[in-house]
Amino acid sequence: MGVKYNPFAGNLDIVDSPSGDFTDLDVSGDITLDDGGTYTTTVQVVTPTANRTISFPDATGTVALVAGSTGQVTYNDAGAQAGLASANIGSTGEIDVSLAGAASTPPVTFTGSWFTGGTATTTKPQLLIEPSGTTSTAWSTSGTGLGVNAASGFGGNLLDLQENGSSKASFDASGNLRLGGSTTYYFTAQQGRIGVFNTETSRLFFQFANYQSISLGADVRINWTSVNGQAAAGTIDTSLERASAGVVKIADGSTGTGYIKQVPVLVSQLPAPGTVGAGTRGFVSDATSTTFAAAPVGGGANTVPVYSDGTNWLIG
């Protein structure tokens, strides 16, 4: 073995190595590798907290750990390149993964068990996107897969799904769901109410079942088609519209006259007039009289309209 000691620089240079195994080298301080050219490689020694070992097994295992040409970290695994060959780690810490998926081999996988059972602060999502310093105290103690937590005052989108630069669905910071396409609709839910609105036509479209009430804004129309169970499309034969403030119009779907149908009941089946209140209307099928403003008496054969004055049911 040939060595050269430079007393002025205070280092030991290995200039040649004979045949045979090189078994041991003890060095205190940094190790500089120099091939005599312009550049050098320094193995820096930092203060360890315990003994450390870097192993270089034979060709069946890891032979070397190297830095890729654009920030990749790769190693030789039994003669083949492995490691992060398709991931770049930039100078500021950014990570870029450029790897096509394959059958049963997604480029990025999180396969660990999701944490549950902590507090609303400690049960963090499996994948958390959150600015540093953001309040993070409202997570489900049953666990969360993906969590996005924006800072207070954020006004953009928490989630935006796009196709070739065109947004198809997004959640904004106010909790609204926006579905894109040729027409854009917004869905919002608050205080037990569900709202759907369209910015292009200001029309509201609903198709609900088993709901107790539906509230609509001004200048809207509820349409029914003649096809049961289908969405409003084609020829509309019945329409409930807002004619003016405090006035509801029933039409045939355009400007024609519509009709109200009230199912007749027996006089004995009418609810208490004080309960329904003055102005409530109905129909009975067994009145004994047709006299206007007379109290209906059941047991007859007359079908007549009735109304409540708040105290009694009256014919009329």
C-alpha positions in Angstrom: 0.0 0.0 0.0 1.3 3.4 -0.8 0.5 6.4 1.3 1.5 10.0 1.4 1.4 12.3 4.4 1.2 16.0 3.9 2.5 17.7 7.0 1.4 21.2 5.8 -2.3 20.1 5.2 -2.3 17.7 8.1 -3.9 14.9 6.2 -3.2 11.3 5.0 -3.6 10.7 1.3 -4.1 7.1 -0.1 -2.4 7.2 -3.4 -2.3 3.6 -4.4 -3.7 0.2 -3.3 -1.9 -3.1 -3.8 -3.6 -6.4 -4.7 -5.4 -8.0 -1.8 -8.1 -6.9 0.7 -8.1 -3.4 2.2 -9.5 -4.2 5.6 -9.5 -1.2 7.9 -9.1 2.6 7.9 -9.5 4.7 11.1 -9.9 8.4 10.5 -10.8 11.2 12.8 -12.4 14.1 11.0 -13.7 14.5 7.4 -12.6 12.2 4.6 -11.9 13.8 1.3 -11.8 11.7 -1.9 -9.8 13.3 -4.7 -8.9 11.9 -8.0 -6.5 14.7 -8.8 -9.1 16.6 -10.9 -11.2 19.7 -10.3 -13.8 18.3 -7.9 -13.6 16.4 -4.6 -16.1 14.4 -2.6 -16.1 14.8 1.2 -17.5 12.3 3.7 -18.3 14.5 6.6 -18.1 13.3 10.1 -20.8 14.6 12.5 -21.1 14.0 16.2 -22.9 10.7 16.5 -25.1 9.6 19.4 -24.0 6.0 19.1 -21.8 3.8 16.9 -22.9 3.7 13.3 -22.1 1.1 10.6 -22.4 1.6 6.8 -22.3 -1.9 5.1 -21.5 -2.7 1.5 -22.4 -6.4 1.0 -21.7 -8.4 -2.1 -23.6 -8.2 -5.4 -26.6 -10.0 -4.1 -27.5 -7.0 -1.8 -26.9 -3.3 -1.6 -23.5 -2.4 -3.2 -23.6 1.4 -3.2 -25.7 4.4 -2.3 -25.4 7.1 -4.8 -27.0 10.4 -5.8 -28.8 10.4 -9.1 -28.1 13.0 -11.8 -31.2 15.0 -10.9 -31.6 14.3 -7.3 -32.6 10.6 -7.3 -31.4 8.3 -4.6 -30.6 4.9 -6.1 -28.7 1.8 -5.3 -27.5 -1.4 -6.9 -29.7 -4.3 -6.0 -28.3 -7.6 -7.4 -27.1 -5.8 -10.5 -30.2 -3.8 -11.1 -30.9 -0.2 -10.3 -33.4 0.3 -7.4 -34.4 2.9 -4.8 -35.9 6.2 -5.8 -34.8 6.2 -9.4 -38.1 7.8 -10.5 -38.3 10.3 -7.7 -36.5 13.6 -7.6 -35.6 15.4 -4.4 -34.9 19.0 -5.2 -32.6 21.5 -3.5 -35.4 23.0 -1.4 -36.8 19.6 -0.3 -39.5 19.2 -2.9 -40.3 15.6 -4.0 -41.3 14.8 -7.6 -42.5 11.3 -8.4 -42.6 10.5 -12.2 -43.5 6.8 -12.4 -46.2 5.2 -14.5 -48.6 2.8 -12.6 -48.6 -0.9 -13.4 -50.9 -3.8 -12.5 -51.1 -4.0 -8.7 -48.2 -1.5 -8.4 -49.3 2.0 -7.8 -46.4 4.6 -7.8 -47.2 5.7 -4.2 -48.8 3.5 -1.6 -49.8 4.0 2.0 -50.5 0.5 3.4 -50.1 1.0 7.2 -53.0 0.7 9.6 -55.0 3.9 10.2 -54.7 5.3 13.7 -57.9 5.4 15.7 -58.9 5.9 19.4 -57.0 9.0 20.3 -58.4 12.5 20.8 -59.7 14.9 18.2 -56.3 16.4 18.2 -54.1 13.3 18.2 -56.0 11.1 15.8 -54.4 12.6 12.7 -55.4 11.4 9.2 -53.3 8.8 7.4 -52.4 11.4 4.8 -52.6 15.0 6.1 -52.3 18.1 4.0 -52.1 21.1 6.4 -50.1 24.3 6.6 -47.7 24.6 9.5 -49.3 26.3 12.5 -52.9 25.6 11.4 -55.3 24.6 14.3 -55.6 20.9 14.0 -58.0 19.8 16.7 -61.2 18.5 15.1 -60.4 15.0 13.6 -62.6 12.0 14.0 -61.4 9.7 16.8 -62.5 6.8 14.6 -59.8 7.7 12.1 -59.4 9.6 8.8 -57.9 8.5 5.5 -57.3 11.8 3.8 -57.4 15.1 5.7 -57.1 18.6 4.2 -57.0 21.4 6.8 -56.6 24.9 5.5 -55.6 27.9 7.6 -58.1 30.4 8.9 -59.2 32.8 6.2 -58.4 30.6 3.2 -60.8 31.4 0.4 -59.8 28.9 -2.3 -60.7 25.2 -3.0 -60.0 22.5 -0.5 -60.3 20.0 -3.3 -60.4 20.5 -7.1 -60.7 17.6 -9.6 -59.8 18.6 -13.1 -59.5 17.1 -16.6 -56.9 18.7 -18.8 -57.1 22.0 -17.0 -60.9 22.0 -16.7 -62.4 21.7 -13.2 -65.0 19.0 -13.0 -65.7 18.9 -9.2 -64.5 21.0 -6.3 -65.1 21.8 -2.7 -64.5 25.4 -1.7 -63.5 26.7 1.7 -67.2 27.5 2.5 -68.2 23.8 2.2 -69.9 24.2 -1.2 -69.7 21.4 -3.7 -69.4 22.6 -7.3 -69.9 20.3 -10.2 -68.5 21.5 -13.5 -69.4 20.9 -17.2 -71.3 22.8 -19.8 -73.4 24.1 -16.9 -72.1 24.7 -13.3 -74.2 23.7 -10.3 -73.5 24.4 -6.6 -74.7 22.3 -3.7 -74.7 23.6 -0.2 -76.0 22.1 3.1 -76.4 24.2 6.3 -78.7 24.2 9.2 -80.5 21.1 8.0 -81.3 22.7 4.5 -80.0 21.6 1.1 -79.7 24.1 -1.6 -79.0 23.7 -5.3 -78.4 26.7 -7.6 -77.2 27.4 -11.1 -75.3 30.7 -11.8 -76.2 30.7 -15.5 -80.0 30.6 -15.4 -80.8 31.2 -11.7 -83.2 28.3 -11.8 -83.5 25.7 -9.1 -83.9 22.0 -9.9 -84.9 19.5 -7.2 -85.7 15.8 -7.2 -86.3 14.8 -3.6 -88.4 12.0 -2.0 -89.8 11.7 1.5 -88.9 15.3 2.4 -91.3 17.3 4.6 -90.7 20.6 2.8 -88.8 22.2 -0.1 -88.0 25.9 0.0 -87.4 27.8 -3.2 -86.3 31.3 -3.9 -88.2 33.9 -5.8 -89.0 33.6 -9.5 -88.8 29.8 -9.7 -91.1 27.1 -11.0 -91.9 23.5 -9.9 -92.7 21.3 -12.9 -94.2 17.9 -13.2 -94.1 15.8 -16.3 -96.6 13.2 -17.4 -94.0 10.4 -17.1 -94.0 9.0 -13.6 -90.6 8.6 -11.9 -88.7 10.5 -14.5 -86.8 13.8 -14.1 -88.5 16.9 -15.5 -87.9 16.7 -19.3 -89.9 16.9 -22.4 -93.5 18.3 -22.4 -94.5 19.7 -19.0 -98.2 19.4 -18.2 -98.4 20.9 -14.7 -96.7 23.8 -13.1 -96.7 25.6 -9.8 -95.3 29.1 -10.2 -94.8 32.3 -8.3 -97.1 34.8 -10.0 -96.1 37.8 -7.8 -95.3 38.6 -4.2 -97.6 36.4 -2.0 -99.4 34.9 -5.0 -99.0 31.3 -6.3 -100.2 30.4 -9.8 -101.1 26.9 -11.0 -100.7 26.5 -14.8 -100.3 23.9 -17.4 -96.5 24.3 -17.6 -96.6 27.5 -19.8 -99.1 30.3 -19.5 -102.4 28.4 -19.6 -104.9 27.7 -16.8 -104.2 25.0 -14.3 -106.5 23.3 -11.8 -106.4 22.3 -8.1 -107.8 19.0 -7.1 -108.9 18.4 -3.5 -109.9 14.8 -2.5 -113.4 14.8 -0.9 -113.8 13.4 2.6 -116.7 12.7 4.8 -117.9 15.5 7.1 -116.9 13.4 10.0 -113.4 13.2 8.7 -112.8 17.0 8.6 -110.2 18.1 11.2 -111.1 20.5 13.9 -111.6 24.0 12.3 -109.7 25.7 15.1 -106.7 23.5 14.5 -106.4 24.1 10.8 -107.3 27.8 11.2 -109.4 30.3 9.3 -109.1 30.2 5.5 -108.5 26.5 5.2 -110.5 24.9 2.4 -111.6 21.3 1.8 -114.3 19.2 0.1 -116.9 16.9 1.6 -118.9 14.2 -0.2 -121.8 13.5 2.1 -123.4 16.9 2.9 -127.1 17.0 3.4 -127.3 20.6 2.2 -125.7 22.9 -0.4 -126.7 26.1 1.3 -123.8 28.6 1.3 -122.3 29.4 4.7 -124.3 26.7 6.4 -122.6 24.2 8.6 -122.1 20.9 6.7 -124.0 17.9 8.1 -123.0 14.4 7.1 -125.1 11.6 5.8 -126.3 13.2 2.6 -125.3 12.8 -1.1 -124.0 16.3 -1.9 -120.3 17.0 -2.7 -119.6 20.6 -1.8 -116.6 22.8 -0.9 -116.2 23.8 2.7 -114.0 26.4 4.5 -113.0 27.1 8.1 -113.7 30.4 9.7 -111.5 29.4 12.6 -114.4 28.2 14.7 -116.7 26.2 12.3 -116.7 24.5 9.0 -119.0 26.2 6.6 -120.3 25.3 3.1 -118.9 27.5 0.4 
